[in-house]
Amino acid sequence: MSKKSGIKSYPAEFHEKAVKLVTERGDTLPQVTEQLGCSTEAIRRWKQAATKKLDPELAAQIELEESETKRLRKRVAQLEKPNEKWVTDITYVATFEGWLYLVAIIDLFSRKVIG
């Protein structure tokens, strides 16, 4: 491993091994990072690069999602005070007595659950 401007550089075979461990064997990112001694962010980048090479349609979808995420982050960063934008999510949990529904409302400015 060589260092370029403080960033570790790994050979291509190392990238391929890490991606195979995650995609084919189904190992989790923490397991692979422990086995190989590299960062989870590096493995994510390598996996995305491998996906882009193998499936151009999936690569286009990933790029679209990334651009939408960046656009939303910009909009959230522009908030100036609480209670301007809220987001919600709902999920349900099976219990012995039936289904329970859980709803959360989050203020994007403070990032706190408000309801």
C-alpha positions as CSV (number, residue, x, y, z in Angstrom):
1,M,0.0,0.0,0.0
2,S,1.4,3.3,-1.0
3,K,0.3,6.7,0.3
4,K,-0.7,9.6,-2.0
5,S,-1.4,12.9,-0.3
6,G,-2.4,11.1,2.9
7,I,-4.9,8.7,1.2
8,K,-4.1,4.9,1.2
9,S,-3.9,3.4,-2.3
10,Y,-4.7,-0.2,-2.8
11,P,-4.0,-2.5,-5.8
12,A,-6.9,-3.4,-8.1
13,E,-6.8,-7.0,-6.9
14,F,-7.4,-5.8,-3.4
15,H,-10.5,-3.8,-4.6
16,E,-11.8,-6.9,-6.4
17,K,-11.4,-9.1,-3.4
18,A,-13.2,-6.7,-1.1
19,V,-16.1,-6.3,-3.5
20,K,-16.4,-10.1,-3.9
21,L,-16.5,-10.6,-0.2
22,V,-19.4,-8.1,0.1
23,T,-21.4,-9.0,-3.0
24,E,-20.8,-12.7,-3.5
25,R,-20.1,-14.1,0.0
26,G,-22.5,-11.7,1.6
27,D,-20.1,-10.5,4.3
28,T,-21.0,-7.2,6.0
29,L,-18.9,-4.1,5.5
30,P,-17.6,-4.2,9.1
31,Q,-16.6,-7.9,8.6
32,V,-14.7,-7.1,5.4
33,T,-13.0,-4.0,6.9
34,E,-11.8,-6.1,9.8
35,Q,-10.5,-8.8,7.5
36,L,-8.8,-6.5,5.1
37,G,-7.9,-3.5,7.2
38,C,-9.4,-0.8,5.0
39,S,-12.2,1.7,5.5
40,T,-15.9,1.1,4.9
41,E,-16.0,4.2,2.7
42,A,-13.3,2.8,0.4
43,I,-15.3,-0.5,0.0
44,R,-18.5,1.4,-0.8
45,R,-16.7,3.4,-3.5
46,W,-15.1,0.2,-5.0
47,K,-18.5,-1.5,-5.0
48,Q,-20.2,1.5,-6.8
49,A,-17.4,1.5,-9.4
50,A,-17.7,-2.2,-10.0
51,T,-21.5,-1.9,-10.3
52,K,-21.1,0.9,-12.9
53,K,-18.8,-1.2,-15.0
54,L,-21.1,-4.2,-14.9
55,D,-24.6,-2.6,-15.3
56,P,-24.9,0.8,-17.0
57,E,-28.6,1.1,-16.3
58,L,-28.0,0.5,-12.6
59,A,-25.2,3.0,-12.7
60,A,-27.5,5.6,-14.2
61,Q,-30.0,5.0,-11.4
62,I,-27.3,5.3,-8.7
63,E,-26.2,8.6,-10.2
64,L,-29.7,9.9,-10.3
65,E,-30.3,9.0,-6.6
66,E,-27.0,10.6,-5.7
67,S,-27.8,13.9,-7.5
68,E,-31.3,13.9,-5.8
69,T,-29.7,13.4,-2.4
70,K,-27.2,16.3,-3.0
71,R,-30.1,18.5,-4.1
72,L,-32.1,17.7,-1.0
73,R,-29.1,18.3,1.2
74,K,-28.7,21.8,-0.3
75,R,-32.3,22.5,0.4
76,V,-32.1,21.4,4.0
77,A,-28.9,23.5,4.5
78,Q,-30.9,26.6,3.4
79,L,-33.4,26.3,6.3
80,E,-33.1,29.3,8.6
81,K,-35.4,28.5,11.5
82,P,-37.3,25.6,13.1
83,N,-40.7,24.4,11.8
84,E,-40.1,25.4,8.2
85,K,-39.9,21.8,6.9
86,W,-40.9,18.5,8.4
87,V,-40.5,15.0,7.2
88,T,-42.5,11.9,8.3
89,D,-42.2,8.2,8.2
90,I,-44.5,5.3,9.2
91,T,-43.8,1.7,9.9
92,Y,-45.7,-1.1,11.4
93,V,-44.8,-3.8,13.9
94,A,-46.5,-7.2,14.3
95,T,-47.5,-8.0,17.9
96,F,-49.5,-10.8,19.5
97,E,-52.5,-8.4,19.7
98,G,-52.3,-7.2,16.1
99,W,-50.4,-4.5,14.3
100,L,-48.9,-1.4,15.9
101,Y,-48.2,1.6,13.8
102,L,-45.3,3.9,14.5
103,V,-45.1,7.4,13.0
104,A,-42.3,9.9,13.4
105,I,-42.3,13.6,12.5
106,I,-38.9,15.2,12.3
107,D,-38.1,18.9,12.0
108,L,-35.4,19.2,9.3
109,F,-33.8,22.3,10.8
110,S,-33.2,20.9,14.3
111,R,-33.3,17.2,13.2
112,K,-35.3,16.4,16.3
113,V,-38.4,14.2,16.5
114,I,-41.3,16.5,17.2
115,G,-44.2,14.0,17.1
